[in-house]
Structures are given as structure tokens and as C-alpha cells.
Amino acid sequence: MTQDDPVQAPSPPTRRGRLCVKIKQWWERQSIGVKGLIFSVIGGVAVFAVTNGVVPGVAAFVRWVSGSEQHGLIIIGEEVVASDRAGWVFEGKAYVDLAPDPAHVKREDMDAWAQQNDGTAVSQAFWFTLAGRSNTAVDVTKLVPEVSCDPSIKGVHVYDATHLSVIPSTSTVLKADGDPPEVVFRDENHKEIKAPKYQVTEKDKEEVGISVSAASHRCTWSVVVEWSVGEGESRTTRIPEKGQYVVTGSNAATEHWKADGTPTPDF
């Protein structure tokens, strides 16, 4: 190598290998007492992790140290939108309890107004983008719903029959209180089709939209994305990462009103 030749930095695997050698040499120099103390500390950390529910965080840290997190799945732009055309149910409330009167609320503000009044959407849609962390392909094999349902809540149901719903009428649907609840894919003719198998990378992404509704129950729901990289073991990512979304059927509502202030007793 001449003085003009650039010095190449060791690759990550090389650096990791050298680090492993140094750790092994350091470990061999330690006494039995020191090794016992280290094992005791590691055992204590493991017990703490199990009893305090931090095992996933510890596992993620291990994957990061080993370098396995350089490839994998990223889910971008999770967004849940309520359909004001289907409306909301406001538990334990009558129309006169809602403030301000929905007839005086702009259509673009209806979702925020419903949230302020503790309304639960009858129908929702959410969009997310599947992407890889690198150019290594990620195989997304399944979308599995996690659902828990109880009888619909009683209260006033408010909806905007004239507003064009933001929820697409085609594509992918989840009937949260279906038997069983499952993500169903449909073609442009609304016929059920086999669930697609997505393969994504950092640059080659897939956008997925799902419409979610309930007919006669109040349901909390989330979606688990199953995926793998190459021949690696199957892994999962949950949407949302924490908590759940909620939809409710309007069948138990004691009142039905249009957003313009018109009651609909024969809803």
C-alpha cells in the first residue's frame, strides 16, 4: 500500500469479529468469583425483564447488538380516519347533550368534534405503507386482526348522510364483529380474492388501506403484520404498536340524527 492508498475502514462483520475475540480474551482472564458475579447480575436483569414486561425491549436490544435490525420491516404513516357518513355513537348521551350542536360544525371539523364529545366511530379506515429497512427484500405474508367485542353501546348516533365518505368502497375490509373477524381482500368487482403476498424493500414500497366497521358490537381492534427476511424466522409488527382502535355498531343507539339536526326515527 502506498501513502496515497486510502485506508479502508474494517467492515461491520470484521469489527464485530475482533470485538468478540477481545471479549473472549477478557472473559478468560477473569476469576471464577468475577464470572459468578457477572452471571448473577445477568440473571437478575433477566428476572426483572420477565416480571416487568420488558422482554420485547431486551430482545430488540439483542437484535440491534447482533446487527439483525439492519434489515427488516418498517411501517410508515399509520392513520385512522372515521367515516362521518357512517357517523359516531356517543355513549349515554342524547342529541341535546352534544356541544356544539353538530349542525353548526364544519364538515372538515366533524371528526375532531366527535372526539371532543367522546364519540366512537361506526366505521373507520386506516392507511399504512410497508417498506424495508434496506434493499434486502422483506416478505409480508399475512395481516391478522386482533379483535375483542362487546354489545354495542347505547347513546345518540349522529351521521352525515350527504357527505362523501373518505373510506374507499372497494379494496380491503375488516368486519370487526365478523365470525370470524378477518381481513378480506376484494377486486374492482367487489369479489373476494386471495390475500396478496407483499414483498417490499427500502425503495419498493406498498401502500395498504383497510376499511373497518362493526354491525352490532363495540369492538377494539388492531392488526398484526406477519413478515420475514429471506429464510429467517417469521416476525410480527402490531398496528398500533400500543393500544387499540375502537369501532361500534349503531344498532343499540337510542336516537339517530343527521348532522344537520334532522332526527331519523326510522333509521
N, C-alpha and C positions, 0 to 999 in steps of 0.2 A: 504494500500500500504506500503510495506517495503522499507527500504532505498535502497535495491538492485533493486527494480522495476524501470524500465526506465520510465521517464516522457514522455508521448505521446504528441506530438505537436497537437494542435487542427486542425481538417480538414479544408480545404478551405471554405466549406459552413458554418462551425461553426464560423470561424474568420469573415467571411463576415456578418453573422447574428449579431455578437457582435458589429461590426463596424456600422451596420445600427442602432442598439439601441443607441449607443453613439451619432451618428449624429442626431437622432431624439430628444434625450435629449438636445443636444446643441441647436437645432433649437427652441425648446420650450422655452428656456431661453432667446432668442433674442427678442428685442423690435420690434414694428411694423415698426419703421423707418429703422432699420437694415435689416429687411426682405424685405422691399420695395427696398432698395438699392441693395440687392442681386438679386432680380427679374429683376431690371433694367440692371444690368451687364449681367445676363444670356440672357436677350432679345437682348442686344447689340451684344453679341457673336453670337447668332442665326442669326441676320440680316447680320452680317459680313460673316458668313459661307455661307448663301444663295447667297449674292451678289458677293462673290469672289470664288464661286465654290468649297468650301472645305467641303461641306456636307458629301461626302463619307468618308473623313478623320475623321470627327466628329463622324459619325455613327460607324466607325471602332473602335474609341476610346471607345465609349459607350459599344460596344460588348466586348472589351477587359476588361473593368472595371467589367462588369457583369459576366465575365467568360465564355461567349458563344464561344470565339475563341479557347478554348482548344480542341474542335472537329471541323472538317471541312475538306475542300479540299485543297491540295497542288498540284500545277502543276510544275513539275521539268523538267529541261533540254530542254527548248524550243529552237529549232534550225531550221533555214530555209536554205535550200540548193538549189541553182539554178541548173537546168539541162543544162549542156553545150551542150548536144546533141540537145536540142531544141533551145539553144542559147539565145542571147540578141539582143535587138534593141537599137541603140544609136541615140537618138533624134537629128535631124538636122545635122547629120554628114555623111560624105562619108567614104569609106574604108580607103582612104589615110589620113584621119584626125586622125585615131586611132594610139596611140603611147604607147608602141612599136607595131610594126606590129605583129598581133596575131600569124603569122606563126613562130615567134621567142619566143613565150611564152610557157612555160611548161604546160602540161595539168593540173597538180595539182595547177597551179597558175592562171588558166583562170578566176575563179570567182573573185579573187582579182583584176586582170587586168580589168575585165569588170566594176567593181565598180569604179576603178580609172578613167575610161573613161565615167562614168555616164550612164552605160548601164542598161536597165530594162529587167529582165528575162522573157522569154516566158513561162517557166514552172518552178515551184518550188515544193519542198517537205519540210514538217516540221514534226518533231517528238517531242512528249512530253509524260511524264509519269504522270499518275493520281495516287495520293496517299492520304491517310487520315492523319490527324494530330495525331491520336491516334488509339486505337483498336476499336473505335466506327465506324461502317460502314457508308460510305458516298455513296449515290446513285446518280450516274451521269445519268441523264435522257435524255439529248439531246445536240447535237452540232449544233449550229445555226450560219451560216455565216452572217457577215455584209459586204456588198459589195457596192461599188459605181463605176460606169463605164462611160467612155467617149470613143469617137472614138480612134482607135489605133494611135500611134504617127508615124510620117514619119522620116525615117533615114535609116541607114545601119543595116542589120540583119546579124549577124555572128553566126555560129553554128559549132559544131564538129560532123560530121555525123559518124565518125568512133569510137568515144569514147563511151564506155558502160555507159549508164546513171545511176546515183546513185538513181534515182527515181524508186521505185518498180512499175512493170507493173500491179500488182494486188492490192487488198485491197481497200483503201478509196480514193475517188476523189471529187474534187470540181471544177466544171466549173464556173469560176468567172463570166463570162458573160452568163451563162445559164438562161433559162426562165422557172421557177425562179431559182436563184442560190441556190443550196442545197448540203449538204454533202451526198454523195451516197456511200453506202457500197456494196461491191461485194464479192462473194465467189471465190474459186480457179478456177472456170469455167467462171469467169467474169460476172456472172449473178447477177443482183441487188437483194439484200436481205434486210430484215428489219433491221433497225438500232439496234445494241445491246444496252442493258442496263448494264452499268458497275456498280459494287459495289466494293469499294476499302477501305482499311484500311492502317494503317502505314506500315504494313508488306506485305499485299496483294495488289500489285500494278498492273496497267495496262498500257502498252505502246501503244500509238496510233500514226499512221503515216498517213498523208494526202497529196495527190498529188494535186497541184493547177495549173490551166492553164487558158488562155483566147484565144478565137478563133479570134475575130475581134474587141476587145476593149482593152483599157488600164484601168485596174481595181485596185483600192485599196481594200484590204480585211483584215478581221480579223475573228476570230471565238469566239463565246460566248459559254462557257460551263455552262449548267444549272445543278444544283445539290441541294441535300438536305440531312439533317441528321435526321434519324428517322421520326417522324411526324412533324418535323419543316417545316417552310415555305421555298419555293424554293428560291435559291440564284444563283448568276451568277458570273463567273470569265471570264475576257476577255483576249484573246491571240492575239497580245501582250497587255500588260497592258496599254501601252501608244503608240500612233501612229498606223500605219497600214503597211502591206506589199504591194508590188506592182508587178503585172504581166501585160504583154502586148502582144496582138496578133501580129503576124508578117505580117499580110495581107496588111498593109499600108506602109511597108518598100519600099524604092526606090531602094535598092540594096540588094542582097543576096549573101553572101560569106561564103565559108567553112573556118574554122580556119586555114587551111594550105595555104590559099592565092588563092584558086580557086574560080572564080566567077561562080554563078549558075543562069543565067538569066531566066531559065525556072523553077524556084523553085515552 
